[in-house]
Amino acid sequence: MAPSKFRTDDAWIIGQRMAARLDHETFPLHKAAFFNDTQSIIQLLRVGRSLSEKDMHGNTALHIATMLGHREAIAILLANNATVRIKNIDGWNPLMESVSYGDRQIITEMLRKLKTQTNEKMARSKPHLLKMFQDLGDFYMEFKWDFQSWIPLLSRILPSDVCLIYKKGNLLRMDTTLADFSERNWERGDITFLFNVDAQPGEQLVVMDNKTKVFQRGRREESEAEIDEEVDVLMSTDIVNAHMSTKTISFKQAYSGWVFKHAREEQMGDFPVNFYSVEGLKLTTRKRREHLTNDDVKKNKSILHSLTSGSAVNDDEFTSLQHRESLPPPGRLPTTWEEYSGAAPGTPPQLGRPQIVKTNEKQFKALVGMSEEFPLSVDVLVDLLEVVAPFKHLDKLRRFCTARLPPGFPVCVEIPLLATIAAKVTFQKFQFTKNIHDKMFIIPTSYREDPTRFPDL
């Protein structure tokens, strides 16, 4: 028994020494990922090296392993819950890099881990949401979306939407007529969103399609077929990073009048509103397509052109996805670790498939109307919008509201959604009430469950 114990202790000591030696280097976990050195990765993780650490280019170890297609290193990092959503300086996360590299197995594992981490994040937020719901009285709120574009034909066909929110106890309901909104498509409907903060993680969220009388439970375990289809979509469309910069935003008092200027103030519903001009608001959209064929690019452009010109788009164009095989590896560029780690911050040499990037930057001039008499705080609004974040346009509103706004509540706000589309959001009504019936938060017995109705959930 003694020799066996000695060998175990000896191996542990050797491992500690190896980790200590690596720890003296700059970004040792990144270096181990660069060389697919699984033994060093394991030892570094054992001594507490952070998986979220970013190097001088904003990359994590998972970024580097993914760019280089190192399956073994990726497997270990994901098994230890390396964050998939984290972005580097250029705004790309490891899932995006896996799509560029084109290994279907890596993309699939990365997508699965992303979904797991999303569920875990919601579970961690439960105590905070529970306290917020308990502290907040029951209420009814109404806000309107008006979508606008500087492309004349597109502006005529863009939808508008009125969202109704009901809160009672630990229950939240939102009714909306906009089922989906993206650069490629917008879908009208009659949608109800139910959220029970007190339920188990897999049971908290339900979305109902009131036209077809079906419902779907959100953040559930997806089937292999659904995961496969999502991977096909990722492999056949642009890698997109749309970033609304709020760090450079400034707010200046807006004025009315030509000769005698005065601060612009209006009564909107029950609330006096003071308007500010928003300056420094920029939307940067970056698209990568090095993983696409020429046919893919043509098809995607055709769909976008049909939408922006108001033409009909065949359902086949959205649904006819071919099963995508893994791309041939891009081939290892003769980049050394010393060249990568020694490059100027934010300008790394190419590690994976050479990027084909199209960048669009647009400055936005906007207005925001603030009311100090609105009975809801911005922090509570951000929490409520976090709950309904699967709806992309609502998530953009949430992100804007995390900026340092002028005093009060943003009763009226203009935000960019896409490079060609902006939205004006107006909070029209708010009232605390105890006259909300329990049945509003119950799925009707005539509805059937359809686990694939809302693919983005």
Backbone torsions as a table, in degrees:
resi	resn	phi	psi	omega
1	MET	NA	-37.8	-176.4
2	ALA	-60.9	-46.6	179.8
3	PRO	-59.3	-38.7	-179.8
4	SER	-62.0	-42.9	179.6
5	LYS	-64.0	-39.0	-179.9
6	PHE	-62.5	-42.7	-178.6
7	ARG	-64.8	-39.2	179.3
8	THR	-63.9	-47.5	179.4
9	ASP	-63.4	-39.8	-178.8
10	ASP	-62.8	-42.0	178.5
11	ALA	-63.6	-38.4	179.6
12	TRP	-64.9	-42.5	-179.6
13	ILE	-63.6	-42.8	178.8
14	ILE	-61.3	-42.1	178.9
15	GLY	-62.2	-41.4	179.1
16	GLN	-64.2	-41.2	179.1
17	ARG	-64.7	-40.0	179.0
18	MET	-63.1	-44.5	-179.7
19	ALA	-64.7	-39.3	179.4
20	ALA	-64.4	-40.5	178.2
21	ARG	-63.2	-44.7	-179.9
22	LEU	-65.8	-34.1	-174.6
23	ASP	-66.1	-22.8	179.1
24	HIS	-76.3	-16.3	179.5
25	GLU	-80.4	163.1	176.5
26	THR	-78.1	122.4	179.2
27	PHE	51.9	62.7	-176.8
28	PRO	-63.5	-34.5	179.8
29	LEU	-67.8	-37.7	176.9
30	HIS	-64.3	-41.2	-180.0
31	LYS	-64.3	-42.0	178.7
32	ALA	-63.0	-39.3	177.6
33	ALA	-66.1	-37.3	179.5
34	PHE	-58.7	-41.3	-177.3
35	PHE	-95.7	6.1	-177.7
36	ASN	56.2	37.3	-177.0
37	ASP	-87.5	85.4	-173.3
38	THR	-64.9	-34.9	-179.3
39	GLN	-63.4	-44.2	179.1
40	SER	-66.9	-37.7	177.8
41	ILE	-59.1	-46.8	-179.1
42	ILE	-61.6	-45.0	-178.7
43	GLN	-64.8	-41.3	179.9
44	LEU	-65.5	-37.9	178.3
45	LEU	-68.7	-33.8	178.9
46	ARG	-64.1	-32.9	-179.6
47	VAL	-93.8	11.5	169.4
48	GLY	93.1	18.9	177.6
49	ARG	-65.5	136.1	-173.7
50	SER	-76.8	131.3	175.6
51	LEU	-73.5	-19.8	-177.4
52	SER	-92.7	-0.3	-179.2
53	GLU	-63.1	133.5	178.0
54	LYS	-105.7	143.6	176.3
55	ASP	-87.2	-169.1	-175.3
56	MET	-65.7	-13.2	178.3
57	HIS	-104.4	5.3	179.8
58	GLY	82.1	6.6	-179.5
59	ASN	-87.6	144.3	168.4
60	THR	-92.3	173.4	176.6
61	ALA	-60.3	-34.3	179.5
62	LEU	-67.2	-37.8	174.2
63	HIS	-54.3	-51.4	-173.7
64	ILE	-65.0	-46.7	179.4
65	ALA	-59.7	-36.5	-178.4
66	THR	-71.9	-44.5	178.4
67	MET	-57.1	-33.2	-177.2
68	LEU	-95.1	-2.2	176.8
69	GLY	68.9	30.2	-178.7
70	HIS	-82.9	92.5	-175.7
71	ARG	-58.3	-41.9	-175.7
72	GLU	-65.6	-46.2	179.1
73	ALA	-64.2	-41.7	179.1
74	ILE	-60.2	-44.1	-178.3
75	ALA	-60.1	-42.8	-179.6
76	ILE	-67.7	-43.8	-179.0
77	LEU	-63.9	-43.1	178.7
78	LEU	-67.9	-37.4	178.6
79	ALA	-62.2	-26.2	177.6
80	ASN	-97.1	15.3	172.7
81	ASN	68.6	39.5	171.8
82	ALA	-60.9	138.3	-174.2
83	THR	-72.5	127.5	-178.3
84	VAL	-86.7	-28.0	-173.7
85	ARG	-82.0	-14.6	-173.5
86	ILE	-65.4	136.9	-174.7
87	LYS	-108.2	151.5	175.3
88	ASN	-89.5	-171.4	-175.8
89	ILE	-58.6	-34.8	-178.0
90	ASP	-85.4	-0.8	176.2
91	GLY	90.7	13.2	-179.3
92	TRP	-101.7	136.5	176.3
93	ASN	-102.9	170.0	-177.7
94	PRO	-58.9	-34.1	177.2
95	LEU	-62.3	-42.7	177.9
96	MET	-61.5	-41.9	179.8
97	GLU	-66.4	-32.4	178.2
98	SER	-67.9	-35.3	176.8
99	VAL	-64.9	-41.0	178.3
100	SER	-62.4	-44.1	-179.0
101	TYR	-65.7	-39.1	170.5
102	GLY	90.9	12.7	176.6
103	ASP	-85.2	111.8	-173.3
104	ARG	-60.0	-38.0	180.0
105	GLN	-63.5	-43.4	179.5
106	ILE	-64.9	-43.9	179.5
107	ILE	-59.2	-44.0	-177.9
108	THR	-62.9	-46.7	-179.8
109	GLU	-65.3	-37.2	179.1
110	MET	-65.9	-41.7	-179.9
111	LEU	-65.3	-42.5	178.0
112	ARG	-60.2	-45.0	-178.9
113	LYS	-65.0	-38.4	177.8
114	LEU	-59.5	-43.7	-179.7
115	LYS	-66.2	-40.2	177.5
116	THR	-62.2	-44.3	-179.0
117	GLN	-67.4	-32.5	175.8
118	THR	-64.1	-43.1	177.5
119	ASN	-63.6	-41.2	-179.7
120	GLU	-64.7	-37.6	178.9
121	LYS	-63.6	-42.3	178.3
122	MET	-63.9	-39.6	179.2
123	ALA	-64.2	-39.1	179.8
124	ARG	-67.5	-28.7	-177.7
125	SER	-82.2	-6.5	-174.7
126	LYS	-57.7	-48.4	-179.9
127	PRO	-58.1	-40.6	179.5
128	HIS	-65.7	-45.6	179.6
129	LEU	-64.1	-39.0	-179.6
130	LEU	-61.4	-43.9	178.7
131	LYS	-65.7	-41.3	179.8
132	MET	-62.0	-43.8	179.3
133	PHE	-64.8	-38.9	-178.8
134	GLN	-69.0	-35.2	-178.6
135	ASP	-78.1	-21.1	-174.7
136	LEU	-95.6	133.1	178.2
137	GLY	-70.1	168.1	177.0
138	ASP	-71.3	141.4	-175.9
139	PHE	-153.4	166.0	171.3
140	TYR	-124.1	133.9	-179.3
141	MET	-137.1	146.4	-178.3
142	GLU	-134.3	129.3	174.5
143	PHE	-141.7	150.4	-171.4
144	LYS	-115.8	142.0	174.0
145	TRP	-109.9	128.8	170.1
146	ASP	-120.2	115.9	-178.4
147	PHE	-92.4	136.9	-174.7
148	GLN	-134.6	154.7	176.4
149	SER	-147.5	152.4	175.1
150	TRP	-88.1	4.6	170.7
151	ILE	-93.1	111.5	-170.1
152	PRO	-53.7	-50.3	-177.4
153	LEU	-64.1	-38.5	-179.6
154	LEU	-67.0	-38.9	-178.0
155	SER	-60.9	-32.8	-178.1
156	ARG	-68.4	-31.4	-173.2
157	ILE	-102.5	-1.7	-179.8
158	LEU	-67.1	145.4	-177.0
159	PRO	-81.0	167.3	166.1
160	SER	-124.7	167.0	-175.1
161	ASP	-155.1	143.3	172.1
162	VAL	-117.7	121.6	179.5
163	CYS	-101.0	131.8	176.7
164	LEU	-113.1	127.8	-179.3
165	ILE	-120.3	130.7	176.8
166	TYR	-121.5	132.6	177.4
167	LYS	-126.8	126.6	177.2
168	LYS	-139.5	117.9	-178.6
169	GLY	58.9	-123.4	179.1
170	ASN	-97.7	17.8	-176.3
171	LEU	-112.8	144.5	178.0
172	LEU	-134.7	137.8	176.1
173	ARG	-131.0	136.3	173.2
174	MET	-129.8	128.4	175.0
175	ASP	-106.0	133.7	-178.9
176	THR	-145.3	155.8	177.7
177	THR	-105.2	2.8	-179.7
178	LEU	-111.9	105.3	-175.2
179	ALA	-78.1	-34.7	-177.8
180	ASP	-155.2	145.5	179.4
181	PHE	-147.4	123.2	177.9
182	SER	-154.9	179.8	179.5
183	GLU	-65.3	-27.7	-175.4
184	ARG	-94.9	-18.4	-170.9
185	ASN	-166.0	147.9	164.4
186	TRP	-134.7	140.4	-172.2
187	GLU	-125.8	120.5	176.3
188	ARG	-83.4	155.8	179.7
189	GLY	-176.5	-164.6	176.5
190	ASP	-132.8	93.0	-168.3
191	ILE	-113.8	137.8	174.2
192	THR	-122.2	134.0	-177.7
193	PHE	-114.5	120.0	179.7
194	LEU	-114.2	135.1	179.2
195	PHE	-136.7	128.9	177.5
196	ASN	-118.4	104.2	-174.1
197	VAL	-65.7	-21.6	-175.8
198	ASP	-89.4	-6.7	-177.2
199	ALA	-80.4	169.1	175.3
200	GLN	-65.9	152.8	-174.4
201	PRO	-48.9	-43.4	-178.4
202	GLY	-75.3	-10.4	-175.9
203	GLU	-111.6	-0.4	-173.5
204	GLN	-68.3	-38.0	-168.6
205	LEU	-112.8	131.1	174.1
206	VAL	-136.0	134.0	174.9
207	VAL	-119.8	129.4	-176.7
208	MET	-113.3	136.8	170.0
209	ASP	-98.8	105.5	-172.9
210	ASN	-76.0	-15.9	177.1
211	LYS	-77.1	-47.0	-178.5
212	THR	-91.8	-5.6	178.7
213	LYS	57.8	50.8	174.3
214	VAL	-128.2	160.5	176.3
215	PHE	-139.0	158.1	178.5
216	GLN	-136.3	135.3	174.6
217	ARG	-84.6	133.0	-175.5
218	GLY	-85.4	161.9	175.3
219	ARG	51.1	51.7	-179.4
220	ARG	-105.2	175.2	174.9
221	GLU	-77.5	123.1	-176.7
222	GLU	-90.3	153.5	179.8
223	SER	-74.9	163.7	177.7
224	GLU	-60.6	-38.6	-179.3
225	ALA	-63.4	-40.0	180.0
226	GLU	-68.4	-41.6	176.8
227	ILE	-61.5	-43.8	179.1
228	ASP	-58.7	-41.9	-179.2
229	GLU	-66.2	-40.1	177.8
230	GLU	-63.5	-38.8	178.0
231	VAL	-64.0	-40.9	177.2
232	ASP	-59.7	-41.1	178.7
233	VAL	-63.3	-46.7	-179.6
234	LEU	-60.1	-39.7	-175.5
235	MET	-78.6	-11.2	-176.3
236	SER	-114.9	4.7	-179.5
237	THR	-129.9	167.1	179.2
238	ASP	-60.1	147.6	166.8
239	ILE	-84.6	118.0	-170.8
240	VAL	-118.6	132.4	171.1
241	ASN	-125.8	106.9	177.7
242	ALA	-106.8	116.6	-174.5
243	HIS	-120.9	121.6	174.9
244	MET	-96.0	109.5	-176.1
245	SER	-78.1	121.9	177.2
246	THR	-110.5	-5.3	-177.3
247	LYS	-68.1	-31.8	-176.2
248	THR	-97.6	7.3	-177.8
249	ILE	-70.5	138.4	170.3
250	SER	-133.5	154.6	-177.4
251	PHE	-121.2	131.6	177.6
252	LYS	-126.2	143.5	179.3
253	GLN	-55.1	128.3	176.3
254	ALA	-86.5	146.1	-177.3
255	TYR	-123.2	152.4	175.5
256	SER	-117.5	160.4	177.3
257	GLY	96.3	145.7	-179.7
258	TRP	-91.2	-46.0	-176.9
259	VAL	-97.5	-57.2	179.9
260	PHE	-100.4	93.3	-176.7
261	LYS	-77.3	142.5	176.8
262	HIS	-145.1	157.3	-179.0
263	ALA	-56.5	133.3	-177.7
264	ARG	-77.2	115.6	178.0
265	GLU	-133.6	140.0	179.9
266	GLU	-140.7	158.3	172.2
267	GLN	-97.0	117.2	179.1
268	MET	-116.0	105.3	-174.2
269	GLY	65.8	-124.4	-179.1
270	ASP	-93.3	6.3	-168.2
271	PHE	-124.8	130.5	172.3
272	PRO	-73.5	134.3	-172.8
273	VAL	-124.9	133.3	176.4
274	ASN	-107.3	127.0	-172.8
275	PHE	-97.7	143.3	177.0
276	TYR	-129.3	143.9	171.7
277	SER	-84.2	141.2	-178.9
278	VAL	-102.5	122.0	-179.9
279	GLU	-120.1	150.1	178.5
280	GLY	81.7	13.7	179.1
281	LEU	-86.4	120.6	-175.1
282	LYS	-132.3	135.2	174.5
283	LEU	-110.2	119.2	178.1
284	THR	-110.2	120.4	178.0
285	THR	-113.1	123.2	178.6
286	ARG	-120.4	131.6	-179.0
287	LYS	-123.9	134.7	175.9
288	ARG	-116.5	141.4	-177.5
289	ARG	-143.8	27.2	179.1
290	GLU	-67.1	-16.7	-179.0
291	HIS	-91.7	-3.0	-174.1
292	LEU	-98.2	152.3	171.7
293	THR	-85.4	168.3	176.5
294	ASN	-61.3	-36.4	178.2
295	ASP	-64.7	-39.3	177.3
296	ASP	-59.2	-47.2	-177.4
297	VAL	-62.8	-43.5	179.8
298	LYS	-62.5	-43.1	-178.5
299	LYS	-65.0	-43.8	179.8
300	ASN	-64.5	-38.8	177.6
301	LYS	-66.0	-37.0	180.0
302	SER	-63.9	-42.8	179.0
303	ILE	-63.5	-45.8	-178.5
304	LEU	-64.7	-40.0	179.0
305	HIS	-63.8	-40.4	179.4
306	SER	-61.5	-40.9	-179.1
307	LEU	-68.8	-45.5	-175.8
308	THR	-73.2	-18.6	178.2
309	SER	-96.4	-2.7	179.3
310	GLY	82.9	8.4	-179.8
311	SER	-79.5	159.9	177.3
312	ALA	-74.0	145.4	177.1
313	VAL	-114.9	126.6	179.5
314	ASN	-65.4	141.1	177.4
315	ASP	-58.0	-31.3	-178.6
316	ASP	-60.2	-32.1	-177.6
317	GLU	-67.3	-27.8	179.8
318	PHE	-88.8	-31.5	-168.5
319	THR	-103.4	-18.7	-174.5
320	SER	-82.7	80.1	178.8
321	LEU	-100.9	127.1	175.8
322	GLN	-84.5	150.4	175.1
323	HIS	-66.6	126.5	-176.2
324	ARG	-97.8	128.4	173.9
325	GLU	-84.4	162.8	176.2
326	SER	-60.3	144.5	175.6
327	LEU	-77.7	154.8	172.5
328	PRO	-60.7	140.6	178.4
329	PRO	-54.3	144.1	-176.7
330	PRO	-68.5	-13.1	-176.9
331	GLY	89.1	136.5	-176.4
332	ARG	-77.9	120.4	175.6
333	LEU	-74.0	150.6	-177.0
334	PRO	-75.7	54.5	178.9
335	THR	-99.6	126.7	178.7
336	THR	-91.7	163.0	176.3
337	TRP	-61.2	-37.6	-179.7
338	GLU	-64.0	-38.6	178.1
339	GLU	-67.6	-40.9	-179.7
340	TYR	-66.6	-51.3	-175.5
341	SER	-72.8	-21.0	-179.4
342	GLY	-93.1	-3.9	-179.5
343	ALA	-69.4	153.5	178.5
344	ALA	-59.0	140.6	-178.2
345	PRO	-51.8	129.4	177.8
346	GLY	85.5	-0.5	179.3
347	THR	-129.0	61.5	-177.4
348	PRO	-74.1	151.0	170.7
349	PRO	-66.9	154.1	-177.1
350	GLN	-65.5	131.3	178.2
351	LEU	-104.6	-41.2	-175.4
352	GLY	-102.7	-142.7	179.0
353	ARG	-67.0	132.8	179.4
354	PRO	-54.0	128.9	-173.2
355	GLN	-76.9	142.3	169.0
356	ILE	-116.9	104.4	-170.0
357	VAL	-118.6	135.2	172.2
358	LYS	-119.0	124.2	-176.5
359	THR	-114.4	134.7	176.3
360	ASN	-128.3	121.8	177.7
361	GLU	-117.9	135.4	179.2
362	LYS	-138.9	128.3	174.5
363	GLN	-84.5	138.5	-178.7
364	PHE	-116.0	134.2	168.9
365	LYS	-101.4	127.1	-173.3
366	ALA	-144.1	169.2	175.8
367	LEU	-122.1	148.5	170.9
368	VAL	-133.5	132.4	179.4
369	GLY	-106.8	119.0	-175.9
370	MET	-108.3	139.3	176.2
371	SER	-128.2	125.8	178.2
372	GLU	-84.0	-2.6	179.0
373	GLU	-101.6	-2.9	177.7
374	PHE	-67.4	131.9	-170.6
375	PRO	-77.9	4.4	179.9
376	LEU	-114.6	146.4	177.7
377	SER	-92.6	160.0	178.2
378	VAL	-63.2	-38.5	-179.3
379	ASP	-60.7	-41.0	178.5
380	VAL	-66.8	-40.5	177.8
381	LEU	-59.9	-43.1	179.2
382	VAL	-60.7	-41.7	178.4
383	ASP	-64.6	-41.9	179.6
384	LEU	-64.8	-40.5	179.7
385	LEU	-70.8	-26.3	175.2
386	GLU	-62.4	-35.2	-179.8
387	VAL	-65.0	-37.8	-176.4
388	VAL	-102.4	24.0	-177.6
389	ALA	-59.2	-23.9	176.4
390	PRO	-56.4	-24.5	174.8
391	PHE	-82.9	112.6	-167.2
392	LYS	-59.9	-40.6	-177.4
393	HIS	-68.1	-31.7	176.7
394	LEU	-70.3	-33.2	178.2
395	ASP	-67.7	-35.4	176.7
396	LYS	-63.4	-40.2	177.5
397	LEU	-62.8	-41.7	178.8
398	ARG	-60.1	-44.2	-178.5
399	ARG	-63.9	-40.1	178.9
400	PHE	-62.7	-38.8	-176.5
401	CYS	-71.7	-11.7	176.2
402	THR	-81.3	-8.3	175.5
403	ALA	-70.8	164.1	179.8
404	ARG	-79.5	92.2	-175.4
405	LEU	-81.0	161.3	172.2
406	PRO	-62.4	170.7	-177.1
407	PRO	-59.9	141.8	176.1
408	GLY	108.7	-161.5	-178.2
409	PHE	-115.8	138.0	-177.8
410	PRO	-75.2	84.6	-178.9
411	VAL	-67.7	-32.4	178.8
412	CYS	-137.6	126.7	-176.3
413	VAL	-145.8	143.2	174.8
414	GLU	-110.3	130.0	-178.9
415	ILE	-136.1	145.3	173.1
416	PRO	-79.2	138.9	177.4
417	LEU	-108.2	-47.2	178.9
418	LEU	-135.0	175.5	-177.3
419	ALA	-60.1	-27.4	-176.5
420	THR	-113.9	0.9	-171.8
421	ILE	-134.7	134.1	173.8
422	ALA	-125.0	168.9	-179.4
423	ALA	-137.4	143.6	172.1
424	LYS	-108.5	122.8	-177.6
425	VAL	-112.2	127.0	-178.5
426	THR	-126.3	122.0	175.4
427	PHE	-85.6	105.7	-169.4
428	GLN	-88.5	-38.1	-175.2
429	LYS	-139.3	146.7	170.9
430	PHE	-153.8	131.1	175.0
431	GLN	-152.7	136.8	171.3
432	PHE	-75.6	136.3	-176.7
433	THR	-153.3	151.2	174.9
434	LYS	-111.9	12.8	-176.2
435	ASN	-103.1	38.4	177.5
436	ILE	-103.4	122.2	-173.4
437	HIS	-79.7	145.2	-179.2
438	ASP	-60.2	-31.3	-174.8
439	LYS	-65.2	-17.4	178.8
440	MET	-67.2	-15.9	-176.7
441	PHE	-110.2	17.3	-178.6
442	ILE	-114.4	136.8	176.2
443	ILE	-71.6	124.9	179.2
444	PRO	-58.1	143.6	-177.9
445	THR	-65.4	-21.0	-179.2
446	SER	-80.2	-8.5	-179.1
447	TYR	-84.5	144.8	176.1
448	ARG	-112.0	154.8	-178.6
449	GLU	-84.0	131.5	175.2
450	ASP	-128.3	100.9	-173.9
451	PRO	-70.2	-2.4	-178.1
452	THR	-117.7	8.3	-173.8
453	ARG	-63.7	-41.0	-177.3
454	PHE	-118.3	92.1	-172.5
455	PRO	-61.5	-26.8	-175.1
456	ASP	-81.5	-7.8	-179.0
457	LEU	-72.7	NA	NA
